[in-house]
Amino acid sequence: MSRGWWLAKRVAFAVFAMYLVLTVMFFLVAFFPDLPGSMGEAMMDSGPPDGSPRDSDTPLTERYVTWLVKYTTLDWSYGSGGPMAGESTTTKVWNALKLTLTYLLPALGVAYVVGLLVGLHAALRHDTLADRAGRLLAYVGFAIPSFFLAIMVLYTLLSQIGWLYPYFDPERDVWSAYNIQRLVAPSAVVAVGMVAVQIRHVRSESVKYVNEDFVKLVRAQGASTWSVGRHIARNAATNLVSLFVSDLLGVVLLSVIAVEVVFDLPGFGNLLLEAASDRDPELVMGVTVVTVAVGIGGNLLQDVVARSFDPRIGSEGE
């Protein structure tokens, strides 16, 4: 099977999975009973607009098609919270996601690179002082809760350094110099937790290859430690990417929520809490779609990376 055809099949499967989730969400919104006092109940009382999932005057198939078209075109409104909040659900979700990605992506990049280097260094010096130091660093970093670390960082900024107002200013642009400076601390907090996780993953996966024949051959040829580590990382890449992706919706999501609550950031984590506390069905659907899309996209990335490092995956006759 050619790489292009294989990739096309994987992308098509990811798109199908996304629309399958949207289908399930549609039927839940259309037929699941509202919780008392929820905004969905208020929407029903006020009479939803034509084409909304609960509009009994519109045929079910037409409502379903309208739902798919709206979510495909990123128009995530069907009559609940947009006008009341002063902005559409799509705008709310995008602004929150933009803020979160601004500090999250650098943190993930730093965590992956530092975790890879420290984890490989520890694996190549198995059972030495360097190895034990790397494991200790990973255990300590993983054991410290994100919210505790965030509170300590915030206390240091306020009381020790004298940075009297380290909070994000929603009146300014996310990428303004003022707000970028205020996002350094949240980014560092998330990076610390992810570095610890990555060190553990990289070390545990790399140790498996330290005594393999290909590593002994590379060492016998006089290769540098960097070259040996590169060969090990290439062979462990598939499992490392799988583990990294699996952490995105677990460790990262919890870290984002904790950090944004402590630093009072109007990002995606706080929006998740707002959607849950307000029981706003429109907002719940919006944040759910983004979370599912990240999960499906991460799995697609995992498959692509696995195929890139191991061409046998997806080949004919497999």
Phi, psi and omega per residue, in radians:
M1 nan 2.240 -3.130
S2 -1.180 2.713 -3.123
R3 -1.113 -0.672 -3.138
G4 -1.120 -0.753 3.129
W5 -1.168 -0.701 3.117
W6 -1.081 -0.771 3.138
L7 -1.132 -0.708 3.124
A8 -1.063 -0.713 3.121
K9 -1.133 -0.722 3.140
R10 -1.147 -0.734 3.122
V11 -1.133 -0.745 3.118
A12 -1.080 -0.695 3.112
F13 -1.128 -0.693 3.123
A14 -1.126 -0.736 3.111
V15 -1.117 -0.745 3.104
F16 -1.056 -0.755 3.135
A17 -1.088 -0.689 -3.141
M18 -1.123 -0.767 -3.142
Y19 -1.251 -0.482 3.050
L20 -1.137 -0.730 3.091
V21 -1.118 -0.740 3.110
L22 -1.079 -0.619 3.109
T23 -1.138 -0.798 3.104
V24 -1.065 -0.744 3.129
M25 -1.081 -0.681 -3.138
F26 -1.053 -0.844 -3.096
F27 -1.201 -0.538 3.061
L28 -1.157 -0.754 3.137
V29 -1.190 -0.672 -3.045
A30 -1.260 -0.604 -2.978
F31 -2.134 -0.223 -3.115
F32 -1.328 2.354 -3.119
P33 -1.171 2.538 3.133
D34 -1.308 2.604 2.991
L35 -1.309 2.576 3.118
P36 -1.027 2.276 3.087
G37 1.431 0.078 -3.136
S38 -1.379 2.845 3.128
M39 -1.234 -0.413 3.068
G40 -1.114 -0.650 3.108
E41 -1.156 -0.740 3.103
A42 -1.097 -0.652 3.129
M43 -1.111 -0.690 3.133
M44 -1.151 -0.710 -3.102
D45 -1.146 -0.632 -3.083
S46 -1.458 -0.132 3.141
G47 1.479 1.755 -3.103
P48 -1.194 2.695 -3.141
P49 -1.202 2.782 3.135
D50 -1.009 2.410 3.094
G51 1.633 -0.137 3.102
S52 -1.269 2.762 -3.071
P53 -0.979 -0.524 -3.074
R54 -1.767 0.198 3.141
D55 -1.364 1.677 -3.070
S56 -1.167 -0.265 3.123
D57 -1.402 -0.184 3.142
T58 -1.860 2.400 3.129
P59 -0.991 2.560 -3.080
L60 -1.021 -0.757 -3.116
T61 -1.098 -0.665 3.126
E62 -1.180 -0.709 3.080
R63 -1.090 -0.708 -3.124
Y64 -1.128 -0.791 3.121
V65 -1.103 -0.745 3.113
T66 -1.047 -0.726 3.120
W67 -1.044 -0.862 -3.117
L68 -1.114 -0.713 3.136
V69 -1.128 -0.754 -3.134
K70 -1.072 -0.813 -3.112
Y71 -1.265 -0.528 3.084
T72 -1.175 -0.659 -3.135
T73 -1.594 0.197 3.108
L74 1.104 0.487 3.046
D75 -1.763 1.491 -2.991
W76 -1.628 0.854 3.127
S77 -2.239 2.351 3.040
Y78 -2.472 0.543 2.932
G79 1.903 0.163 -3.081
S80 -1.768 -1.380 -2.874
G81 -1.854 -0.086 -3.005
G82 -1.029 -1.096 -3.104
P83 -1.071 -0.604 -3.133
M84 -1.140 -0.591 -3.100
A85 -1.529 -0.129 3.135
G86 1.511 -0.087 3.093
E87 -2.686 2.744 -3.098
S88 -1.242 2.806 3.097
T89 -1.085 -0.694 3.119
T90 -1.014 -0.789 3.133
T91 -1.129 -0.724 3.117
K92 -1.035 -0.870 -3.097
V93 -1.138 -0.758 -3.109
W94 -1.128 -0.781 3.135
N95 -1.089 -0.722 3.110
A96 -1.156 -0.735 -3.129
L97 -1.172 -0.665 3.115
K98 -1.061 -0.766 3.122
L99 -1.121 -0.822 -3.099
T100 -1.099 -0.765 -3.130
L101 -1.147 -0.481 -3.118
T102 -1.085 -0.676 3.108
Y103 -1.738 -0.346 -3.078
L104 -1.373 -0.758 -3.086
L105 -1.086 -0.796 3.051
P106 -1.056 -0.652 3.129
A107 -1.112 -0.754 3.126
L108 -1.157 -0.682 3.108
G109 -1.103 -0.820 3.109
V110 -1.103 -0.742 -3.119
A111 -1.085 -0.733 -3.102
Y112 -1.185 -0.778 -3.107
V113 -1.183 -0.874 -3.124
V114 -1.117 -0.768 3.119
G115 -1.069 -0.681 3.124
L116 -1.143 -0.808 -3.101
L117 -1.163 -0.830 -3.110
V118 -1.192 -0.713 3.133
G119 -1.117 -0.740 3.093
L120 -1.138 -0.739 3.114
H121 -1.034 -0.736 3.135
A122 -1.184 -0.685 -3.121
A123 -1.183 -0.684 -3.124
L124 -1.248 -0.321 3.090
R125 -2.045 0.891 -3.065
H126 -0.980 2.280 3.107
D127 1.130 0.407 3.027
T128 -1.847 3.134 3.121
L129 -1.077 -0.670 3.135
A130 -1.119 -0.686 3.119
D131 -1.126 -0.806 -3.134
R132 -1.138 -0.628 3.102
A133 -1.153 -0.711 3.108
G134 -1.120 -0.727 3.113
R135 -1.155 -0.686 3.115
L136 -1.110 -0.745 3.111
L137 -1.052 -0.725 3.138
A138 -1.153 -0.776 -3.117
Y139 -1.120 -0.757 -3.128
V140 -1.147 -0.815 -3.136
G141 -1.101 -0.647 -3.135
F142 -1.287 -0.529 -3.068
A143 -1.348 -0.459 -3.113
I144 -1.344 2.068 3.124
P145 -1.112 2.533 -3.114
S146 -1.065 -0.689 -3.097
F147 -1.171 -0.615 3.121
F148 -1.187 -0.773 3.122
L149 -1.102 -0.697 3.128
A150 -1.113 -0.725 3.125
I151 -1.126 -0.711 3.122
M152 -1.131 -0.715 3.108
V153 -1.131 -0.754 3.133
L154 -1.101 -0.737 3.111
Y155 -1.077 -0.716 3.130
T156 -1.112 -0.753 3.138
L157 -1.112 -0.673 -3.078
L158 -1.362 -0.829 -2.945
S159 -1.716 -0.616 -3.016
Q160 -1.647 -0.776 -3.097
I161 -1.519 -0.446 3.138
G162 1.545 0.264 3.064
W163 -1.377 1.652 -2.911
L164 -1.255 -0.409 -3.133
Y165 -2.368 1.420 -3.083
P166 -1.514 0.234 -3.023
Y167 -1.555 2.660 3.097
F168 -1.169 2.447 3.135
D169 -1.844 1.826 -3.094
P170 -1.163 -0.251 3.127
E171 -1.348 -0.311 3.116
R172 -1.737 2.865 3.105
D173 -1.155 2.544 -3.121
V174 -0.980 -0.679 -3.056
W175 -1.662 0.286 3.046
S176 -1.208 2.724 -3.114
A177 -1.032 -0.647 -3.126
Y178 -1.092 -0.888 -3.074
N179 -1.262 -0.594 3.099
I180 -1.042 -0.712 3.098
Q181 -1.086 -0.636 -3.127
R182 -1.313 -0.226 3.133
L183 -1.661 -0.098 3.139
V184 -1.130 -0.798 -3.108
A185 -1.116 -0.844 3.072
P186 -1.027 -0.668 3.118
S187 -1.116 -0.706 3.133
A188 -1.151 -0.680 3.140
V189 -1.104 -0.802 3.120
V190 -1.122 -0.698 -3.112
A191 -1.101 -0.676 -3.127
V192 -1.050 -0.812 3.140
G193 -1.138 -0.716 -3.128
M194 -1.274 -0.577 3.069
V195 -1.052 -0.770 3.137
A196 -1.055 -0.766 3.132
V197 -1.118 -0.757 -3.107
Q198 -1.168 -0.658 3.104
I199 -1.031 -0.784 3.134
R200 -1.087 -0.789 -3.123
H201 -1.124 -0.848 -3.072
V202 -1.118 -0.767 -3.132
R203 -1.106 -0.822 -3.082
S204 -1.130 -0.627 3.131
E205 -1.367 -0.623 -3.084
S206 -1.296 -0.588 -3.133
V207 -1.014 -0.521 -3.125
K208 -1.087 -0.450 -3.038
Y209 -1.810 -0.108 -3.031
V210 -1.021 -0.680 -3.081
N211 -1.790 0.273 3.099
E212 -1.269 2.772 -3.067
D213 -1.089 -0.677 -3.098
F214 -1.158 -0.566 3.091
V215 -1.218 -0.727 3.091
K216 -1.072 -0.675 3.129
L217 -1.143 -0.768 3.131
V218 -1.103 -0.710 3.101
R219 -1.118 -0.737 -3.108
A220 -1.116 -0.469 3.117
Q221 -1.426 0.058 3.080
G222 1.419 0.385 -3.133
A223 -1.185 2.646 3.127
S224 -1.273 2.883 3.093
T225 -1.043 -0.660 3.109
W226 -1.060 -0.754 -3.141
S227 -1.150 -0.725 3.106
V228 -1.087 -0.788 3.126
G229 -1.078 -0.640 3.128
R230 -1.125 -0.718 3.109
H231 -1.134 -0.716 3.131
I232 -1.160 -0.764 -3.128
A233 -1.083 -0.647 3.138
R234 -1.130 -0.718 -3.137
N235 -1.276 -0.501 -3.127
A236 -1.615 -0.029 -2.987
A237 -1.032 -0.729 -3.090
T238 -1.034 -0.854 -3.140
N239 -1.186 -0.617 -3.125
L240 -1.148 -0.740 3.117
V241 -1.146 -0.689 3.110
S242 -1.055 -0.773 3.142
L243 -1.182 -0.669 -3.136
F244 -1.134 -0.751 3.135
V245 -1.131 -0.714 -3.134
S246 -1.110 -0.448 3.123
D247 -1.384 -0.367 -3.032
L248 -1.032 -0.797 -3.082
L249 -1.540 -0.100 3.130
G250 -1.808 -1.434 -3.090
V251 -1.063 -0.781 -3.055
V252 -1.155 -0.770 -3.116
L253 -1.097 -0.745 3.102
L254 -1.138 -0.693 3.124
S255 -1.122 -0.733 -3.136
V256 -1.084 -0.783 3.134
I257 -1.082 -0.816 -3.116
A258 -1.095 -0.788 -3.094
V259 -1.144 -0.730 -3.081
E260 -1.261 -0.526 3.069
V261 -1.203 -0.797 -3.101
V262 -1.169 -0.778 -3.089
F263 -1.563 0.059 3.097
D264 0.969 0.912 3.134
L265 -1.721 2.238 3.108
P266 -1.393 0.999 -3.093
G267 -1.771 -2.846 -3.038
F268 -1.188 -0.626 3.118
G269 -1.103 -0.792 3.095
N270 -1.162 -0.568 3.108
L271 -1.170 -0.626 3.043
L272 -1.041 -0.789 3.117
L273 -1.145 -0.696 3.124
E274 -1.093 -0.756 -3.138
A275 -1.099 -0.695 -3.122
A276 -1.259 -0.764 -3.081
S277 -1.230 -0.644 3.136
D278 -1.443 -0.218 -3.092
R279 0.905 0.758 3.124
D280 -1.527 1.885 -3.058
P281 -1.083 -0.630 -3.138
E282 -1.125 -0.782 -3.141
L283 -1.217 -0.657 3.081
V284 -1.045 -0.768 3.118
M285 -1.110 -0.698 -3.130
G286 -1.083 -0.856 -3.120
V287 -1.230 -0.523 3.108
T288 -1.174 -0.738 3.125
V289 -1.048 -0.764 3.136
V290 -1.111 -0.769 -3.134
T291 -1.099 -0.759 3.115
V292 -1.131 -0.726 3.137
A293 -1.075 -0.684 3.092
V294 -1.118 -0.745 3.134
G295 -1.108 -0.802 -3.141
I296 -1.177 -0.722 3.097
G297 -1.111 -0.651 3.099
G298 -1.138 -0.699 3.099
N299 -1.178 -0.628 3.062
L300 -1.118 -0.773 3.087
L301 -1.047 -0.709 3.123
Q302 -1.050 -0.765 3.126
D303 -1.134 -0.726 -3.125
V304 -1.134 -0.760 3.131
V305 -1.135 -0.735 3.129
A306 -1.060 -0.738 3.126
R307 -1.179 -0.628 -3.129
S308 -1.130 -0.675 -3.109
F309 -1.572 -0.305 3.115
D310 -2.408 1.603 -3.076
P311 -1.085 -0.274 3.132
R312 -1.185 -0.397 -3.138
I313 -1.205 2.183 3.128
G314 1.432 0.032 3.141
S315 -1.314 2.820 -3.107
E316 -1.156 2.470 3.123
G317 1.493 0.001 -3.121
E318 -1.414 nan nan
